[in-house]
Amino acid sequence: AHWQQDPYCIGVTETTPLPHRKDTAATDGMCFDKEGNIYTGNFGDGHFYVMRLQRDGSYAKPETLVHDPKIFPSCDGVCYYAKKNWVIITDSERNAVRYWDIKAGALGLLWENGDTDGADGLLDQPCEPMVWGDKLIVVNFDMKFPGLLNSANDSVHTVSVIDLDRGGCPFLNLFR
């Protein structure tokens, strides 16, 4: 394959289409941890990977950390949360925000809700997360897509906020 000859290509993944979606969307979102390892996930099938930084500065091939479409079918945006050594991950299919606890090597759940228009602060097809202080800011994509929970493109488009220290329901007021 031509990518094997490309000196700039540091990793290759493949998508196994999920039967209920049949799309071949690929890797989406990327972040680094404090060790320089790269984390990324596959929107199309929920694979969540790490590419470990090697001593020579290169990266190892992608290693699957999680692949269980029944629990985690879609990996969209990712970001690193240094305070807890987590990678925070949005799951667009399930209206959920999950996290990978790097030290424990385990997947956790920050929040999940049903189909909503997001006007109350709840998730509405979350896509990109970003840590800001003790808050997680989540952009909601809000687009109807085959196989995803979101059933309609709403007239309201929102950004949700989750308090990372207290946890609990997302809300709209960033300064609450």
SEDOTOR-524590 format. One line per 10 residues: number of its first residue (from 1); their letters; for each residue x negated, y, z negated of C-alpha. Coordinates in steps of 0.02 Angstrom, whole numbers. Layout:
// residues N
NUM = A = X Y Z; ... $
This chain:
// residues 176
1 = AHWQQDPYCI = 0 0 0; -59 176 40; -39 238 -140; -176 116 -194; -299 218 -90; -240 386 -157; -365 452 -286; -232 569 -357; -104 432 -392; -117 380 -575 $
11 = GVTETTPLPH = 37 269 -590; 173 184 -490; 344 124 -549; 489 40 -461; 676 53 -488; 788 -99 -508; 961 -30 -466; 1089 -62 -603; 1243 -156 -538; 1368 -25 -596 $
21 = RKDTAATDGM = 1271 121 -519; 1175 50 -371; 1066 206 -357; 878 205 -337; 839 363 -434; 662 351 -500; 549 421 -635; 610 582 -711; 531 684 -850; 356 672 -923 $
31 = CFDKEGNIYT = 262 724 -1078; 97 696 -1168; 73 641 -1349; -66 704 -1463; -182 565 -1399; -160 618 -1217; -51 470 -1168; 83 504 -1037; 265 453 -1067; 393 446 -929 $
41 = GNFGDGHFYV = 556 359 -893; 660 299 -749; 827 384 -721; 887 242 -609; 865 93 -726; 815 155 -899; 636 93 -901; 532 195 -1023; 344 190 -996; 179 244 -1070 $
51 = MRLQRDGSYA = 20 268 -971; -121 260 -1097; -271 374 -1082; -431 273 -1060; -602 320 -1128; -664 365 -953; -522 492 -932; -419 381 -817; -248 311 -859; -195 130 -877 $
61 = KPETLVHDPK = -53 67 -768; 122 105 -833; 168 -7 -979; 353 -36 -1015; 401 15 -1192; 589 -7 -1172; 696 -87 -1039; 870 -134 -1099; 1005 -58 -987; 1141 -113 -1109 $
71 = IFPSCDGVCY = 1070 6 -1240; 972 132 -1136; 1025 136 -952; 955 304 -898; 801 402 -946; 808 583 -892; 707 719 -976; 573 687 -1108; 475 796 -1228; 352 767 -1370 $
81 = YAKKNWVIIT = 399 810 -1550; 232 823 -1641; 305 842 -1817; 373 664 -1814; 262 593 -1676; 414 555 -1569; 452 564 -1385; 629 632 -1368; 726 564 -1220; 892 614 -1141 $
91 = DSERNAVRYW = 1006 474 -1081; 1118 556 -950; 1225 402 -923; 1280 389 -1104; 1282 574 -1157; 1147 532 -1282; 981 593 -1349; 863 457 -1406; 686 455 -1471; 537 340 -1462 $
101 = DIKAGALGLL = 449 331 -1630; 269 309 -1572; 202 245 -1739; 345 121 -1768; 357 71 -1585; 546 84 -1594; 689 170 -1504; 808 275 -1609; 964 378 -1579; 981 563 -1622 $
111 = WENGDTDGAD = 1155 590 -1552; 1283 515 -1432; 1458 575 -1388; 1596 536 -1264; 1643 630 -1107; 1666 815 -1144; 1653 984 -1058; 1517 1036 -1182; 1606 1197 -1231; 1600 1144 -1414 $
121 = GLLDQPCEPM = 1412 1111 -1409; 1424 924 -1380; 1317 842 -1247; 1383 848 -1069; 1264 743 -966; 1103 796 -1054; 952 812 -942; 807 917 -1008; 758 925 -1193; 637 1048 -1272 $
131 = VWGDKLIVVN = 580 1064 -1453; 582 1241 -1521; 534 1250 -1704; 653 1133 -1797; 781 1134 -1657; 802 1025 -1504; 869 1126 -1358; 956 1016 -1227; 1011 1074 -1055; 1169 986 -995 $
141 = FDMKFPGLLN = 1172 944 -809; 1361 919 -803; 1378 837 -633; 1491 692 -589; 1382 547 -533; 1434 365 -498; 1417 256 -653; 1385 398 -776; 1502 442 -920; 1528 621 -860 $
151 = SANDSVHTVS = 1693 616 -764; 1703 794 -696; 1603 947 -648; 1667 1072 -775; 1685 1260 -757; 1583 1281 -917; 1398 1234 -913; 1310 1223 -1079; 1151 1206 -1179; 1165 1102 -1339 $
161 = VIDLDRGGCP = 1062 1123 -1497; 1020 985 -1621; 941 1025 -1790; 793 904 -1800; 772 926 -1988; 954 897 -2037; 1014 795 -1889; 1200 786 -1853; 1314 851 -1720; 1249 965 -1582 $
171 = FLNLFR = 1307 1145 -1591; 1304 1301 -1484; 1229 1435 -1598; 1040 1426 -1585; 1017 1531 -1741; 1137 1436 -1854 $
